[in-house]
């Protein structure tokens, strides 16, 4: 889950608490497993680091492949 840039920190924290609670529920974990997904409840900071690392990881592939978003 992401929020728009500039979302107040207290709102991000409230959303994070609620989303993590849902991701830790037995019912949602079971549903996600059925769909082939894995719940990864984390802090906003850890999620930001993941996004940055994925951009760094895939940027060369996108650039060399001349991939463009439609």
MODELLER restraints for C-alpha pairs under 7 A, 6 or more apart:
rsr = mdl.restraints
at = mdl.atoms
rsr.add(forms.Gaussian(group=physical.xy_distance, feature=features.Distance(at['CA:16:A'], at['CA:43:A']), mean=6.99, stdev=0.5))
rsr.add(forms.Gaussian(group=physical.xy_distance, feature=features.Distance(at['CA:20:A'], at['CA:41:A']), mean=4.98, stdev=0.5))
rsr.add(forms.Gaussian(group=physical.xy_distance, feature=features.Distance(at['CA:22:A'], at['CA:28:A']), mean=6.72, stdev=0.5))
rsr.add(forms.Gaussian(group=physical.xy_distance, feature=features.Distance(at['CA:23:A'], at['CA:29:A']), mean=6.44, stdev=0.5))
rsr.add(forms.Gaussian(group=physical.xy_distance, feature=features.Distance(at['CA:23:A'], at['CA:39:A']), mean=5.69, stdev=0.5))
rsr.add(forms.Gaussian(group=physical.xy_distance, feature=features.Distance(at['CA:23:A'], at['CA:41:A']), mean=6.12, stdev=0.5))
rsr.add(forms.Gaussian(group=physical.xy_distance, feature=features.Distance(at['CA:29:A'], at['CA:39:A']), mean=6.37, stdev=0.5))
rsr.add(forms.Gaussian(group=physical.xy_distance, feature=features.Distance(at['CA:32:A'], at['CA:38:A']), mean=6.13, stdev=0.5))
